[in-house]
Amino acid sequence: MTNLKDNFLRVHSYESGGTVDGPGIRFVVFMQGCPLRCQYCHNPDTWNLKAGKLIPAQDVVDEVLKYENFMSFSHGGVTFSGGEPLVQKGALVPIFEELKKHNIHIALDTAGTTNIDDVTLNLLDNTDLVMLDIKHLVSTEHKHLTGMGNEKTYAFLEVLKQKNIRTWIRWVIVPNFNDSIEYATKFSELVKQYPNVELVELLPYHQHGVYKWKELGLDYPLKDTPEPEKETVKALAKVLEDFGIKTLYAK
Ligand code: SF4
């Protein structure tokens, strides 16, 4: 049994008024720590769990509740993002429980890279929406891109189905890596097996975070990779739509 006063969270930053991290207007908590090393990561400054600010769980709740009225007015809520929020899942459990007492809509922006244990299951009991990143369908390719295979992501997706948790799948489109029509077809076939998946969000790869890699003294591996053309994104979305899957992307 955990409670708020015993828990602390390593937080990178807050953002109020977020409009791209779930429905409505969102308060976003960007958390420290990530087990992945995505080659296109735009937040490499969240990787280190020991960085960021150590904040009492109660303070995180209080910060979210400051925006309670405007979240409810816009049918929004709070989104826990990162980094990988599940790295600190134990501290999130009492935070989610408290926020649910206030009827706050809670979204989790994750790659699902965690073990399925009681803590994960408890957390999901108070999660309204999961935005799950599937970085590549093939485990070896996933490992090439992120440093880890995709087995945990798939196991997480399976639990979301069993618990019938509303899920948005996020697909970051990287040219010459996961942007073919054939890949989109396989993606659609996967998604169709999960009735809890409400839509697929297509996110064109971009280089907005490159300056952070420089600041950290890291070499950016995808510097020669262009951003995908709008027409490509549209064509991939059409494949999903032809399977009857709802899509979300910047037109
Ligand atoms: S999962 Fe997110 S935060 Fe972690 S390395 Fe990948 S893009 Fe960066």
Boltz pocket constraint, residues with backbone or C-beta under 6 A from the ligand:
constraints:
  - pocket:
      binder: B
      contacts: [[A, 34], [A, 35], [A, 36], [A, 37], [A, 38], [A, 40], [A, 41], [A, 42], [A, 43], [A, 44], [A, 46], [A, 82], [A, 83], [A, 84], [A, 111], [A, 146]]
      max_distance: 6.0
